[in-house]
Amino acid sequence: MTITLTHLQPIVAILAGILILIAPRLLAYIVAIYLIFVGVMGLGLLRF
């Protein structure tokens, strides 16, 4: 099975949601990391 951007985004979103529930103070960092990650993947700079 090949992991593509389509498969990776829901997994990252679920993990981010769980981390936000555990530690709400991490919200800004989690959102920032997620947005950077999605942007890098969208530009094709990082390929899976």
Secondary structure, DSSP 8 states (H G I E B T S, - for coil): ----HHHHHHHHHHHHHHHHHH-GGGHHHHHHHHHHHHHHHHHTSS--
